[in-house]
Amino acid sequence: MPARVILVQRMLEDERCMLHELRALAEAAGYEVVGELMQRRAPDSRYNIGRGKVQELKELITQTGASKVIFFNLLKPSQVYNLRKELGVDVVDRYELILEIFAMRAGSKEAKLQIELARLKRELSFAREYINLQKRGELHGFMGGGRYAVDAYYEYVVSRISKIEESLRALRKAKSMRWLRRREAGLFSVALTGYTGAGKTTLFNKLTAWSGYIDGKPFATLSTKTKLVDLLGMPVLVSDTIGFIDSLPEQLFDAFYTTLGETSYADLVLFLVDASEPPEEVERKIIAGMTILSSLGVPPSRILIAANKVDSAQPPVLEANIRQLKALGTLGVVPLSARTGYNLDVLQQKILESLPGKVRRRLRVPSVLLEETMKEIVCKCRVLDVSFNGDWVDISFECKGDAAERISRKFSTACSSTPNPLPERAGQQTIVYSSP
């Protein structure tokens, strides 16, 4: 039977209620939400919420049998301690809840290390305050061993953080090398991004014919997955990345920067938006997503937007959302249903058109070398046309600029060495084989 929890948010007058998002996170962690409390006021130094609200919360715990309280607000160590003491149940904040979900879903070594790093950094800040509280005599019995136990624990955490960061640096270096090799291979890369729950993994599965895990809950994807896709004849690397979330705690963002950071390597970023949600909710998530992409160094000129879930959107809502998405100044907006496949072909064509640095080439080779040449081309390029001219074969293709350069270096450009040189076409460079 799932543990029962009560959700709490304290906010200022100009802040938005986020209990619906906190509920989704709690349910993703396997909790049963049995109550919600909201208060508009400045933070109370002792409890975060006001003392009267604490009593109201205490009564709600008794009525519902809740065993845990989850705050949307980030809590100070002293506030956690005071609330637990006053309420008699476990108290955590959104930071701890997100970490709990991450820990449940982490599969790769990198993800597990990132989760541990984020948790230890939080514990380090808690340990500092516990030490200060104990010095002032405001916290008794912490860790049961007095000052020595606190100091020993603090030193352990510092040492462990250092080791994890060293391991993550090695993993980042290896990941950078993999991306460098992919770039050197001359393949285009597309990163699927978007707010958590926008449908990235559903679209990834459609594009790659993969059967990845989908449950509709936040953070179904923690570690980036990359597959080679035949996109209308063009070989493209497509990556499914971790979902964005509004006001992600800074330490969590830092810990998962390597996962999010892969987006910055992509030639094109496909930003998915749930277009069935109310326009004000879409606006909030757009701001959160574009802010994160900007921090990763991704400009609007590299972003293509997919307005997903149009099959479940009301026409006036969809129209309003499409309008505000078009105002972002990106490469364009494609209405889409990743679930049904609606407009998937349109999206694929738009992705192909939006790939930067794409060039067209024509190559003439002896027909005896056709098989060898096609093997070289099809693994990196989109073949547009193949025509036979006696003992020669003319191949038209498009690909990434650096891949075209490598093909150019492999084949001679001396047109005079071959009969009937190919005429140049607009936007195409002719490459003619010359035997060594």
NORUR-V490147 format. One record per run of one state. SS is the DSSP state (a for helix, b for strand, c for the rest). FROM is the first residue (numbers start at 1). LEN is the number of residues. If there is no record, write none. Layout:
BEGIN
ss,from,len
SS,FROM,LEN
SS,FROM,LEN
END
This chain:
BEGIN
ss,from,len
c,1,3
b,4,8
c,12,7
a,19,10
c,29,3
b,32,9
c,41,3
b,44,1
c,45,3
b,48,1
c,49,2
a,51,14
c,65,3
b,68,4
c,72,5
a,77,11
c,88,2
b,90,4
a,94,12
c,106,3
a,109,27
c,136,6
a,142,3
c,145,1
a,146,39
c,185,3
b,188,8
c,196,4
a,200,9
c,209,16
b,225,7
c,232,2
b,234,7
c,241,3
b,244,1
c,245,5
a,250,6
c,256,1
a,257,9
c,266,2
b,268,7
c,275,4
a,279,17
c,296,4
a,300,3
b,303,6
c,309,1
a,310,3
c,313,2
a,315,12
c,327,6
b,333,3
c,336,1
b,337,1
c,338,4
b,342,1
c,343,1
a,344,11
c,355,3
b,358,9
a,367,12
c,379,3
b,382,8
c,390,2
b,392,9
a,401,10
c,411,4
a,415,3
c,418,10
b,428,5
c,433,4
END
